[in-house]
Structure formats: structure tokens, C-alpha cells
Amino acid sequence: MRYSVIALSVAAALAISAALAQPVHAPAPPTSGTPNPPILIQHGHIYSLGAAGTLADGDVLIENGKIAAVGSSLPAPPGATVINAQGKPVTPGLMASYTQLGIEEIEEVAETNDSRADQDIDAAAFDVTDAINPNSTLIPIARIAGVTRALTAPVMGSGVFYGQAAVIHLGQGPDLVVKHAAGVLVSLGPIGENRERVRRPDTWAKFRETMDDAREYWAQRARYHQPGGARDQRSNRIDLDALGPVIQGQEPLIVHAERASDIREAVAYGQAQKIRMIILGGQEAWMVTKELAEAHVPVIIDAELNLPDYFADIGATLKNATRLDAAGVTVLFMPQSDDPSQYARTLAQIAGNAVANGMPWDHALAAITRNPAQAWGIADSYGTLDPGKDADVVIWDGDPLNLSAPTSVFIKGIDMPLVSRQTLLRDRYRDLKRKYPPFSYR
């Protein structure tokens, strides 16, 4: 359990935002038709998580935004920018598997928060891609911590279905969306704001009815609008449309559940209905490792949570990730769960804490790179340092899972500035000895 003291008021936050009028942007793309110059990273400790394995003294060649080669003593192409990593760790860019990056700026300021549908309705059709803001000030904060991809998803209200998630990259805009409709979020236990009003039997009745409606609707969707077409479903048509990829097994159902019995029942339903499923939260998932492993259901967890907040997660433990991983369950890490957008920068720290509690180091790194790439269906372009994949590459000044920071971050082959609004404010005001600062600095 964590307790956060937020001393910054909304007014102060807006004042800081106004202090720097221009948003923090990635570098401008090259002129149309002009290819990016090659980049050769030499003499790095390469953690490829792919075919090349781990190289104590290796190179990574980036060409046209893609990884062209990984190996030792690679020749530099003509005109290449050569970076000597000097033995520092080189990894794929990190991916945060549950955030509201791009759809939430300040949680308590409604005009900056598009993370939730009407709290009193079910909204499988609520699509976060309609609201993603590439100029969000939270994106550079995560990016300079090595996070290059994220699952952006709605937060929970009082219903059962909360909407559709999307995969985004944290690089150059204006379109950050890598994958639309990456999964539909649902809660199958009294979790979040619905815990006081909704009981499990009511939740499951509503869930089953909506899923049955979706199956019936898709079986006759072509005839739905024809005269005499069946319209027996009580669920909204747009929600049934959104559930199509889920019932057809194309995209996962992201099930927010903490209690072991809720997780077990969800996994059984998924297997019976042949639905791909990913568990979100899962503080008691370590009690259900056999079922999760046999059903190949990944689990997204915050590895820093160690004490229960409610009776639904009374079995919370810092050993959760270690026990899941040891049982063969695919583990994905989310940032600090009390505000995963503001704390997306803590992703490597979350993985490091799992290592401190027994999870193998390379498995923890995979939980924020390769594992999410596979779970969210983008492994063909991201997740490992393999030729042909997008060049999301990070060079670190030390162990990336142990209080280190990036010295270079590349997203799709673009060298990103290690700058955020906070670093600009720091640099603007750090010289306190200036006798006559400009008026706006006083």
C-alpha cells in the first residue's frame, strides 16, 4: 500500500503549465523523401530479448527507423551517426501495459480528463483513440524514463464495461496510435467505484447478458437493419459492435479482478467461450497460477503493492510477480497503480522491485518489453532488438532496473530529446544567483 501527498493544487499546476507556453515536441521529421541517416550504436551491453540474445560487447544498427542488424563489430554505413555506448546497457524501449497517457492530464480537471465514460452506464464502445492528445505534457515525462510504448485504456466507473484500449507510441505526433481496439476493459468484481453499489451476481448477470447479446448480434449482423431483422438485444448496438473482435477471439478481454475466486471464474468463462483474456490488477493472482498458466492468460500487475486496500485483495504480496513467473504465467507490469499516467516514469522501478523480491532480472525486463508486445499483438514490430522491427532503443547509464536513467532514447529510429516540461522549468530557474532576471522569471 502506498500513500501519496499531492501538495500541488490545480491552480499551481495550471500556473506551471502557463510558465512555458510551448509544448514539448519531438524533433521534426526529415523532409519528405529524405531518409533518416543510419545510426550505429557500438560497444553496448546489448539485451536484445530476441534472436541475438545478450551481447557483452555488441552493436545495433538503425536504418530508416528500423533495426537493420544486431551483432558484434558491425561496419558503419556511409554517413552513419556512430554512438559509442561504452559498455552501457542497451535495451528495447519499455512498454507500460496500463495507463491513461494521452487522455488524462490533470485528473481533477474535467476538460483535461477523457479517461472515463459516463459512470452510470456500460460503455464497451468508449474508444480512447478519439481523445489522444500527442502534446500531453505527461508523454515526455514517461519518454525520458525509457518508456516508448504504452497501452492507453479507460479507467473504471460504476458499470461493467469501460471501453476500448489502444496501443500508442510516445514519439513524434500527430498520430501516436499504433493499434486501435487493443482490447475491451471489463470489471468482474466489486472493484473501483462500483464496489459499494454492485454485487458479484449482478455484475456477472450483466456481463453474461451483454456477451450473449454480442454473439447473437454478430451472428445476424448483416440482417440487423433489414425489415424484420431481429433486434432482441437490450445492449446498445455500438457496444455490441465493439465487442465483435473479442467474441471472435481477435482481441483480448481485459478483466480487472483482484480476488482469487474472481480471477478463477473469469478464466473459466474465457476458456468455455474461447475468449482471449488478460487479467488486470490480480493481487491474488499468485493463488491461481495453475489455472492462469494452463489457460495462457497474462496478468498485468503493479509489483510494488504489498498490503490489501480492500477485502478483494487481502492476499496481496510483493512475491506476486515472482510466483506467477515461476509458475509459467506471462507477467506484464503497469506503472504505479494509484495514477499510472502521472507515474508511467516508474515502470522500470516497478520491474526492479520485482527483481528485489525474487523475479529473475531478464524476466522482469521481458515483462516491460517482449511480454507486452506479444500480449497486445504488436510483436511483429516491437518488443525485441531484432532486424526489421521498429527501432525503439534505449541506452542506459547503468542497470535499467536499478535507479538508472537513459542517456539516449530512440523511437522508430528518431533520437528523442531528453526533455520534459519539468526539466525545462528546472533549467530555467536553477541559477538563483542571477541578479537581474527577466521580468517573467521574478
C-alpha positions as CSV (number, residue, x, y, z in Angstrom):
1,M,0.0,0.0,0.0
2,R,1.2,3.5,-0.8
3,Y,0.2,6.9,0.4
4,S,0.8,9.9,-1.8
5,V,0.7,13.5,-0.6
6,I,-0.1,15.9,-3.5
7,A,0.9,19.4,-2.5
8,L,0.4,20.9,-5.9
9,S,-3.1,22.5,-6.4
10,V,-4.8,22.6,-9.7
11,A,-4.2,26.3,-9.8
12,A,-0.5,25.8,-9.3
13,A,-0.4,23.1,-11.9
14,L,-2.0,25.4,-14.4
15,A,0.4,28.2,-13.5
16,I,3.4,25.9,-14.2
17,S,1.8,24.9,-17.5
18,A,1.5,28.6,-18.4
19,A,5.1,29.3,-17.4
20,L,6.2,27.6,-20.6
21,A,3.9,28.5,-23.4
22,Q,5.1,26.0,-26.0
23,P,4.5,22.2,-25.7
24,V,7.5,19.8,-25.6
25,H,7.7,18.3,-29.0
26,A,9.9,15.5,-30.5
27,P,12.3,16.6,-33.3
28,A,10.7,17.5,-36.6
29,P,10.7,14.6,-39.1
30,P,13.1,14.8,-42.1
31,T,11.9,16.4,-45.3
32,S,9.6,14.2,-47.3
33,G,11.6,11.8,-49.4
34,T,14.8,12.2,-47.3
35,P,15.7,9.0,-45.4
36,N,16.9,9.2,-41.9
37,P,20.7,8.8,-41.7
38,P,21.8,5.5,-40.3
39,I,22.7,5.2,-36.6
40,L,25.2,2.7,-35.3
41,I,25.3,2.1,-31.6
42,Q,28.7,0.5,-30.8
43,H,30.1,-1.3,-27.8
44,G,26.9,-1.6,-25.8
45,H,25.9,-4.4,-23.4
46,I,23.0,-5.4,-25.6
47,Y,19.9,-7.0,-24.1
48,S,18.1,-7.9,-27.3
49,L,15.5,-10.2,-25.8
50,G,15.4,-11.7,-29.3
51,A,17.5,-13.9,-31.6
52,A,20.8,-12.2,-30.8
53,G,20.4,-12.9,-27.1
54,T,22.7,-10.8,-24.8
55,L,25.9,-9.4,-26.1
56,A,28.5,-8.1,-23.7
57,D,30.1,-6.0,-26.4
58,G,27.6,-5.6,-29.2
59,D,26.3,-3.2,-31.8
60,V,22.8,-2.1,-33.0
61,L,22.4,-0.6,-36.5
62,I,19.4,1.5,-37.2
63,E,18.3,2.4,-40.7
64,N,15.1,4.1,-41.9
65,G,13.5,3.8,-38.5
66,K,14.1,0.1,-38.3
67,I,16.6,-2.2,-36.6
68,A,18.8,-3.3,-39.5
69,A,21.3,-5.5,-37.6
70,V,22.4,-6.6,-34.2
71,G,25.8,-8.2,-33.6
72,S,29.4,-7.5,-32.9
73,S,31.8,-5.3,-34.9
74,L,29.2,-4.1,-37.3
75,P,30.5,-1.8,-40.1
76,A,29.2,1.7,-40.1
77,P,27.3,2.6,-43.3
78,P,28.4,5.8,-45.2
79,G,27.1,8.9,-43.4
80,A,26.1,7.0,-40.3
81,T,25.9,8.6,-36.9
82,V,28.1,6.5,-34.6
83,I,27.4,6.4,-30.9
84,N,29.9,4.6,-28.6
85,A,27.8,3.2,-25.7
86,Q,31.0,2.4,-23.8
87,G,29.6,-0.8,-22.3
88,K,26.4,0.7,-21.1
89,P,23.2,-1.3,-21.2
90,V,21.1,-1.2,-24.4
91,T,17.6,-2.5,-24.4
92,P,14.3,-2.2,-26.3
93,G,12.2,0.7,-25.4
94,L,9.9,0.0,-22.4
95,M,6.1,-0.5,-22.6
96,A,3.7,0.4,-19.8
97,S,0.8,-2.0,-20.0
98,Y,-1.9,0.1,-18.4
99,T,-2.0,3.9,-18.4
100,Q,-4.2,6.9,-19.4
101,L,-1.3,8.5,-21.3
102,G,-2.7,11.0,-23.8
103,I,-6.2,11.0,-22.5
104,E,-5.6,12.4,-19.0
105,E,-3.6,15.5,-18.0
106,I,-4.9,16.5,-14.6
107,E,-7.3,14.0,-13.0
108,E,-9.5,16.6,-11.2
109,V,-9.7,19.0,-14.2
110,A,-12.6,17.6,-16.3
111,E,-11.6,19.3,-19.6
112,T,-8.2,17.6,-19.4
113,N,-9.5,14.1,-18.5
114,D,-11.1,11.9,-21.1
115,S,-10.3,8.7,-19.4
116,R,-13.9,7.6,-18.4
117,A,-17.3,7.3,-19.9
118,D,-20.5,8.3,-18.1
119,Q,-20.0,6.5,-14.8
120,D,-23.5,5.1,-14.7
121,I,-23.6,3.3,-18.0
122,D,-21.8,0.3,-19.6
123,A,-19.7,1.6,-22.5
124,A,-17.8,-1.1,-24.4
125,A,-17.8,1.4,-27.3
126,F,-15.9,4.1,-25.4
127,D,-12.9,4.5,-27.6
128,V,-9.8,6.2,-26.1
129,T,-8.4,6.9,-29.6
130,D,-11.0,9.7,-30.0
131,A,-9.2,11.7,-27.3
132,I,-5.5,11.0,-27.5
133,N,-3.5,14.3,-27.3
134,P,0.0,13.9,-28.7
135,N,1.0,17.2,-26.9
136,S,0.3,15.9,-23.5
137,T,2.9,17.0,-21.0
138,L,2.9,13.6,-19.4
139,I,4.3,11.8,-22.5
140,P,7.8,13.4,-22.4
141,I,8.0,12.6,-18.7
142,A,7.5,8.9,-19.4
143,R,9.6,9.0,-22.5
144,I,12.8,10.4,-20.8
145,A,12.4,7.4,-18.4
146,G,12.8,5.0,-21.3
147,V,9.1,4.3,-21.9
148,T,8.4,4.3,-25.7
149,R,5.1,2.4,-25.9
150,A,2.0,2.3,-23.7
151,L,-1.4,0.7,-23.5
152,T,-3.8,3.7,-23.1
153,A,-7.1,2.5,-21.5
154,P,-10.1,3.9,-19.9
155,V,-10.5,4.0,-16.1
156,M,-13.3,2.3,-14.2
157,G,-16.6,3.9,-13.2
158,S,-19.7,2.1,-11.9
159,G,-20.6,-0.1,-14.8
160,V,-19.3,-3.5,-16.0
161,F,-17.8,-2.5,-19.4
162,Y,-15.5,0.5,-19.5
163,G,-14.3,0.8,-23.1
164,Q,-11.6,0.0,-25.7
165,A,-7.9,0.4,-25.1
166,A,-5.3,1.3,-27.7
167,V,-1.5,0.9,-28.1
168,I,0.4,4.1,-28.6
169,H,4.0,5.1,-29.2
170,L,5.4,8.0,-27.2
171,G,7.3,9.6,-30.0
172,Q,6.6,12.1,-32.7
173,G,3.0,13.1,-33.4
174,P,0.5,13.9,-34.6
175,D,-0.8,10.3,-34.7
176,L,0.5,8.2,-31.8
177,V,-1.8,5.3,-32.3
178,V,0.0,2.0,-33.1
179,K,-3.0,-0.2,-32.7
180,H,-6.7,0.7,-32.4
181,A,-9.1,-1.6,-30.4
182,A,-6.4,-3.4,-28.5
183,G,-8.9,-4.9,-26.1
184,V,-12.1,-4.1,-24.1
185,L,-11.9,-3.4,-20.4
186,V,-14.4,-5.0,-18.0
187,S,-14.6,-5.4,-14.2
188,L,-15.9,-8.7,-12.8
189,G,-15.7,-7.9,-9.2
190,P,-16.7,-5.1,-6.9
191,I,-13.6,-3.0,-7.8
192,G,-13.0,0.7,-8.0
193,E,-16.0,3.0,-7.8
194,N,-18.5,0.1,-8.2
195,R,-17.6,-1.7,-5.0
196,E,-20.2,0.0,-2.9
197,R,-23.1,-0.5,-5.3
198,V,-22.6,-3.6,-7.3
199,R,-22.6,-7.2,-6.1
200,R,-20.8,-10.0,-7.9
201,P,-24.0,-11.9,-9.0
202,D,-25.4,-8.6,-10.5
203,T,-22.1,-8.0,-12.3
204,W,-21.9,-11.4,-13.8
205,A,-25.5,-11.4,-14.9
206,K,-25.0,-8.1,-16.7
207,F,-21.7,-9.4,-18.2
208,R,-23.1,-12.6,-19.4
209,E,-26.2,-11.0,-20.9
210,T,-24.0,-8.4,-22.8
211,M,-21.7,-11.1,-24.1
212,D,-24.6,-13.3,-25.2
213,D,-26.2,-10.2,-26.9
214,A,-22.9,-9.7,-28.8
215,R,-22.8,-13.2,-30.0
216,E,-26.4,-13.1,-31.2
217,Y,-25.9,-9.7,-32.8
218,W,-22.8,-10.7,-34.7
219,A,-24.4,-14.0,-35.9
220,Q,-27.1,-11.9,-37.7
221,R,-25.3,-8.5,-38.0
222,A,-25.8,-8.4,-41.8
223,R,-29.6,-8.6,-41.3
224,Y,-29.8,-6.4,-38.3
225,H,-31.1,-3.3,-40.2
226,Q,-33.2,-5.2,-42.7
227,P,-37.0,-5.2,-42.4
228,G,-38.0,-7.8,-39.9
229,G,-34.4,-8.2,-38.7
230,A,-34.1,-9.4,-35.1
231,R,-33.5,-6.8,-32.5
232,D,-33.9,-8.7,-29.3
233,Q,-30.6,-7.5,-27.7
234,R,-31.0,-5.0,-24.8
235,S,-27.4,-3.8,-25.2
236,N,-26.5,-0.8,-27.3
237,R,-25.6,-1.6,-30.9
238,I,-22.4,0.4,-30.7
239,D,-21.3,-1.7,-27.7
240,L,-22.1,-4.9,-29.5
241,D,-20.0,-3.7,-32.5
242,A,-17.1,-3.0,-30.1
243,L,-17.3,-6.5,-28.6
244,G,-17.0,-8.2,-32.1
245,P,-13.2,-8.6,-32.0
246,V,-13.5,-10.0,-28.5
247,I,-16.1,-12.7,-29.1
248,Q,-14.3,-13.6,-32.4
249,G,-11.0,-14.2,-30.5
250,Q,-9.1,-11.4,-32.3
251,E,-8.6,-9.1,-29.4
252,P,-8.5,-9.7,-25.6
253,L,-11.0,-9.0,-22.9
254,I,-9.0,-7.1,-20.2
255,V,-10.6,-8.2,-17.0
256,H,-10.0,-6.1,-13.9
257,A,-10.1,-8.5,-10.9
258,E,-8.1,-8.8,-7.7
259,R,-9.7,-11.7,-5.7
260,A,-8.5,-15.2,-6.5
261,S,-12.1,-16.5,-6.9
262,D,-13.0,-13.7,-9.3
263,I,-9.9,-14.5,-11.4
264,R,-10.6,-18.2,-11.4
265,E,-14.2,-17.7,-12.5
266,A,-13.1,-15.2,-15.3
267,V,-10.5,-17.7,-16.6
268,A,-13.0,-20.5,-16.7
269,Y,-15.5,-18.3,-18.6
270,G,-12.8,-17.3,-21.1
271,Q,-11.9,-20.9,-21.8
272,A,-15.5,-22.0,-22.1
273,Q,-16.3,-19.2,-24.6
274,K,-12.9,-19.3,-26.4
275,I,-12.1,-15.7,-25.5
276,R,-8.6,-14.3,-25.2
277,M,-8.2,-12.8,-21.8
278,I,-5.7,-10.6,-19.8
279,I,-6.1,-10.1,-16.1
280,L,-5.6,-6.5,-14.8
281,G,-4.7,-6.0,-11.1
282,G,-4.5,-9.6,-10.0
283,Q,-3.2,-9.0,-6.5
284,E,-4.3,-12.5,-5.5
285,A,-3.3,-14.0,-8.9
286,W,-0.5,-15.9,-7.3
287,M,-3.2,-18.2,-5.7
288,V,-4.5,-19.1,-9.2
289,T,-1.2,-19.8,-11.0
290,K,-2.2,-23.3,-12.3
291,E,-5.4,-22.0,-14.0
292,L,-3.7,-18.9,-15.4
293,A,-0.7,-20.9,-16.8
294,E,-2.9,-23.6,-18.3
295,A,-5.2,-21.1,-20.0
296,H,-2.2,-18.9,-21.1
297,V,-3.7,-15.8,-19.5
298,P,-1.2,-13.0,-18.9
299,V,-1.5,-10.8,-15.8
300,I,-0.8,-7.1,-15.5
301,I,0.3,-6.2,-12.0
302,D,1.9,-3.4,-10.0
303,A,4.7,-5.2,-8.3
304,E,5.0,-2.6,-5.5
305,L,1.7,-3.4,-3.9
306,N,2.1,-5.5,-0.8
307,L,-0.8,-4.7,1.5
308,P,-4.5,-5.0,0.9
309,D,-6.7,-2.0,0.3
310,Y,-9.9,-4.0,0.4
311,F,-11.2,-7.5,1.2
312,A,-10.9,-8.3,-2.6
313,D,-7.1,-8.1,-2.4
314,I,-6.4,-9.3,1.1
315,G,-3.8,-11.7,-0.2
316,A,-1.6,-9.0,-1.7
317,T,2.1,-9.7,-1.6
318,L,5.4,-8.4,-3.0
319,K,6.1,-12.0,-4.1
320,N,3.1,-11.9,-6.6
321,A,5.3,-11.4,-9.7
322,T,7.9,-14.0,-8.7
323,R,5.3,-16.7,-8.0
324,L,3.4,-16.0,-11.2
325,D,6.6,-16.1,-13.3
326,A,7.9,-19.2,-11.6
327,A,4.6,-21.0,-12.5
328,G,4.9,-20.1,-16.2
329,V,2.3,-17.2,-16.2
330,T,3.2,-14.3,-18.5
331,V,3.7,-11.2,-16.4
332,L,3.2,-7.7,-17.6
333,F,4.0,-4.6,-15.4
334,M,2.0,-1.5,-15.2
335,P,3.2,1.8,-13.6
336,Q,2.4,2.8,-10.0
337,S,-1.3,1.9,-9.9
338,D,-2.7,4.9,-7.9
339,D,-2.1,7.1,-11.0
340,P,-0.4,5.2,-13.9
341,S,-0.3,8.2,-16.2
342,Q,1.5,10.5,-13.8
343,Y,3.7,7.7,-12.7
344,A,4.4,6.0,-16.0
345,R,8.0,7.0,-15.4
346,T,8.1,4.5,-12.5
347,L,7.8,1.5,-14.8
348,A,11.5,0.3,-14.6
349,Q,11.3,0.8,-10.8
350,I,8.3,-1.5,-10.6
351,A,10.2,-4.2,-12.5
352,G,13.3,-3.6,-10.3
353,N,11.2,-4.2,-7.2
354,A,10.0,-7.5,-8.6
355,V,13.7,-8.5,-9.1
356,A,14.4,-7.5,-5.5
357,N,11.6,-9.9,-4.4
358,G,12.9,-12.9,-6.4
359,M,12.0,-12.5,-10.1
360,P,14.9,-13.2,-12.5
361,W,16.3,-9.9,-13.9
362,D,15.8,-10.9,-17.5
363,H,12.2,-12.0,-16.9
364,A,11.5,-8.6,-15.3
365,L,12.9,-6.8,-18.3
366,A,10.8,-9.0,-20.6
367,A,7.7,-8.0,-18.6
368,I,8.1,-4.4,-19.8
369,T,9.3,-5.2,-23.4
370,R,8.7,-8.6,-25.1
371,N,5.8,-9.8,-23.0
372,P,3.5,-6.8,-23.6
373,A,4.5,-6.8,-27.3
374,Q,3.2,-10.4,-27.5
375,A,0.1,-9.8,-25.3
376,W,-1.1,-6.7,-27.2
377,G,-0.4,-8.1,-30.7
378,I,2.5,-5.9,-31.8
379,A,5.4,-8.3,-31.5
380,D,6.0,-8.1,-35.3
381,S,7.1,-4.5,-34.9
382,Y,8.2,-4.1,-31.3
383,G,9.5,-5.8,-28.1
384,T,12.9,-7.1,-29.1
385,L,16.0,-5.8,-30.8
386,D,15.6,-7.9,-33.9
387,P,16.2,-6.8,-37.5
388,G,13.0,-5.5,-39.2
389,K,11.4,-4.2,-36.0
390,D,10.8,-0.5,-35.2
391,A,13.9,1.0,-33.7
392,D,12.7,1.6,-30.2
393,V,16.0,1.5,-28.4
394,V,17.3,2.9,-25.1
395,I,20.9,3.4,-23.9
396,W,21.1,3.5,-20.1
397,D,23.7,5.0,-17.7
398,G,23.5,1.8,-15.6
399,D,21.3,-1.1,-14.7
400,P,17.9,0.0,-16.1
401,L,16.1,-1.8,-13.3
402,N,18.1,-0.1,-10.6
403,L,17.8,3.7,-10.3
404,S,19.4,4.4,-13.7
405,A,18.4,6.8,-16.4
406,P,18.5,6.8,-20.2
407,T,21.3,8.6,-22.0
408,S,19.6,8.1,-25.4
409,V,16.1,7.2,-26.3
410,F,15.2,6.3,-29.9
411,I,11.6,5.8,-31.0
412,K,11.1,4.5,-34.6
413,G,14.7,5.4,-35.2
414,I,14.3,9.1,-34.1
415,D,16.7,10.3,-31.4
416,M,14.3,11.8,-28.9
417,P,15.2,14.9,-26.8
418,L,15.6,14.0,-23.1
419,V,13.4,17.0,-22.2
420,S,10.2,17.5,-20.4
421,R,8.3,20.5,-19.0
422,Q,9.9,19.7,-15.6
423,T,13.4,19.7,-17.0
424,L,12.8,23.0,-18.8
425,L,11.5,24.6,-15.6
426,R,14.4,23.2,-13.7
427,D,16.9,24.7,-16.1
428,R,15.0,28.0,-16.3
429,Y,15.2,28.7,-12.6
430,R,18.3,26.8,-11.5
431,D,20.6,29.8,-11.5
432,L,19.5,31.5,-8.3
433,K,22.4,34.0,-8.4
434,R,21.1,35.9,-11.4
435,K,20.9,39.5,-10.2
436,Y,18.6,40.8,-12.9
437,P,16.4,38.0,-14.3
438,P,13.8,38.9,-17.0
439,F,10.5,40.1,-15.5
440,S,8.7,36.9,-16.2
441,Y,11.2,35.0,-14.1
442,R,10.6,37.1,-10.9
